[in-house]
């Protein structure tokens, strides 16, 4: 990571392991959301006083992006189920989530991942006793770099994001969560001016 990234959180950078980023490189309220290894879904439900809505934008088999294939350590020519959703709290769009699920992961009992519709994927993952999670990676890029549709937010908006490779019965999938400009539910206990 460049010196600019380490010293100024207003810069942009591609996916890096969270532990390689100094805590002082970002506002404390962002670090608390990006570093949390628990269920983001549960945290958003709490922050929205139970008013969390998942809207499926698209869900189809297609080729992953180079970044997604790299994150899963597979060929970019391998089709995957790409699921894109917006999570809204109290009717305000908060998170754009994009998941890349290899077809080989959608076998056996995990074939039901194709049919979760507006159910949060995070709820499914964190309720599966076989789930394991690789270290969190974070990035700060434009919305267009994260494949956020222009109908969701301006393409030149600079956004914080995190992603992880999850495994269910040792079968991987990649989940990226991009925090939209309208995301403001910082923890009430944090000093937002730090």
C-alpha positions in Angstrom: 0.0 0.0 0.0 1.3 3.5 -0.8 2.3 6.0 1.8 -0.6 8.1 0.6 -3.1 5.4 1.5 -1.5 4.9 5.0 -1.5 8.6 5.8 -4.7 9.8 4.2 -8.0 7.9 4.2 -9.4 10.2 1.5 -7.2 8.4 -1.1 -8.2 5.3 -3.0 -6.8 1.8 -2.9 -7.6 -1.7 -4.2 -8.3 -4.7 -2.1 -5.8 -5.2 0.8 -5.8 -7.3 3.9 -7.4 -5.2 6.8 -4.5 -6.0 9.1 -2.1 -4.3 6.7 -3.9 -0.9 7.1 -3.1 1.3 10.0 -6.1 2.1 12.2 -5.2 5.8 11.9 -5.5 5.5 8.1 -9.3 5.7 8.3 -11.9 7.4 10.6 -12.6 5.3 13.7 -16.3 4.8 12.8 -15.3 3.3 9.5 -12.7 1.0 11.1 -15.4 -0.3 13.5 -17.7 -1.3 10.6 -15.0 -2.6 8.2 -13.2 -4.7 10.8 -16.2 -6.3 12.5 -16.0 -10.1 11.9 -19.5 -10.8 13.0 -22.6 -10.8 10.9 -23.0 -7.4 9.1 -26.7 -8.4 8.6 -27.2 -8.7 12.3 -25.5 -5.4 13.0 -27.6 -3.6 10.3 -30.8 -5.1 11.7 -29.8 -3.6 15.1 -28.8 -0.2 13.6 -32.1 0.0 11.7 -34.2 -1.0 14.7 -35.3 -4.1 12.8 -36.2 -2.2 9.6 -33.7 -3.9 7.2 -34.8 -4.6 3.7 -32.9 -6.6 1.1 -33.7 -5.8 -2.6 -32.3 -8.1 -5.2 -31.0 -6.2 -8.2 -29.8 -9.2 -10.1 -28.9 -12.8 -9.7 -27.6 -14.7 -12.6 -24.8 -17.0 -13.9 -22.1 -15.0 -15.5 -18.3 -14.5 -15.5 -16.8 -12.9 -12.4 -14.7 -9.8 -12.5 -10.9 -10.2 -12.5 -10.9 -9.0 -8.9 -13.5 -11.6 -7.9 -11.7 -14.5 -9.7 -8.5 -13.3 -8.1 -10.1 -13.2 -4.6 -11.3 -16.8 -5.0 -8.1 -17.9 -6.7 -9.9 -19.3 -9.7 -10.0 -18.7 -13.5 -11.9 -15.7 -14.7 -13.4 -17.9 -17.4 -15.3 -19.9 -14.7 -19.0 -18.9 -14.7 -20.4 -18.1 -11.2 -23.7 -17.1 -9.7 -23.3 -13.3 -9.3 -25.8 -11.9 -6.8 -26.2 -8.2 -6.4 -28.4 -6.7 -3.7 -29.0 -3.4 -1.9 -29.6 -3.5 1.9 -31.7 -0.6 3.1 -32.1 0.5 6.7 -35.3 2.4 7.5 -35.9 2.7 3.7 -32.4 4.3 3.1 -30.0 2.4 0.9 -27.0 1.6 3.1 -25.0 -1.3 1.5 -24.5 -2.6 -2.0 -23.5 -6.3 -1.7 -22.1 -8.3 -4.6 -21.5 -12.1 -4.1 -19.6 -14.4 -6.4 -20.5 -18.0 -5.9 -18.8 -20.7 -7.9 -21.2 -23.2 -9.5 -19.3 -26.0 -7.7 -20.3 -24.4 -4.4 -24.0 -24.6 -5.4 -24.1 -28.3 -5.0 -25.8 -30.6 -2.5 -27.4 -28.8 0.3 -25.9 -25.5 -0.8 -27.9 -25.6 -4.1 -30.6 -23.7 -2.1 -28.4 -20.6 -2.2 -29.9 -19.9 -5.6 -33.3 -19.6 -4.0 -32.8 -17.2 -1.1 -34.4 -14.3 -2.9 -34.6 -11.3 -0.6 -33.3 -13.2 2.4 -29.9 -11.8 3.5 -27.1 -14.0 2.4 -25.3 -13.1 5.6 -28.0 -14.7 7.7 -27.6 -17.9 5.7 -23.8 -17.9 6.1 -23.7 -17.2 9.8 -26.4 -19.8 10.6 -24.4 -22.6 8.8 -22.3 -24.5 11.3 -19.8 -25.4 8.6 -19.0 -21.8 7.8 -15.5 -20.5 7.9 -14.2 -17.1 6.9 -10.9 -15.9 5.5 -9.4 -12.6 6.7 -11.3 -9.4 5.8 -10.0 -7.3 2.9 -10.9 -3.7 2.5 -10.8 -1.2 -0.4 -11.6 2.4 -1.2 -12.6 3.0 -4.8 -15.2 4.6 -7.0 -18.7 3.0 -7.2 -18.0 2.1 -10.8 -14.9 0.1 -9.8 -17.1 -1.9 -7.4 -19.7 -2.6 -10.2 -22.3 -0.6 -8.2 -25.1 0.3 -10.7 -25.6 3.9 -11.5 -29.2 3.6 -10.3 -27.8 2.9 -6.8 -25.3 5.8 -6.5 -23.2 8.1 -8.6 -20.4 6.2 -10.4 -17.7 8.6 -9.3 -18.6 8.4 -5.6 -15.6 7.1 -3.5 -16.7 4.3 -1.3 -15.4 2.1 1.5 -15.8 -1.6 1.0 -14.9 -4.9 2.6 -14.9 -8.5 1.3 -14.3 -12.0 2.6 -14.1 -15.4 1.2 -16.5 -17.6 3.1 -16.5 -21.4 2.9 -19.5 -23.8 3.5 -18.4 -27.4 3.8 -15.0 -26.2 2.4 -16.7 -24.8 -0.7 -15.9 -21.1 -1.3 -17.9 -18.0 -2.1 -16.9 -14.3 -2.1 -19.0 -11.6 -0.5 -18.2 -7.9 -1.0 -20.1 -5.2 1.0 -19.8 -1.7 -0.3 -20.9 1.1 2.0 -23.1 3.6 0.1 -22.9 7.4 0.5 -26.2 7.3 2.4 -24.8 4.9 5.0 -24.8 6.9 8.3 -25.7 4.5 11.2 -22.5 4.8 13.1 -22.4 3.3 16.5 -23.9 5.8 19.0 -21.0 5.0 21.4 -18.3 6.2 18.9 -17.0 9.7 18.8 -17.7 10.5 15.1 -15.4 13.5 15.1 -12.2 11.4 15.6 
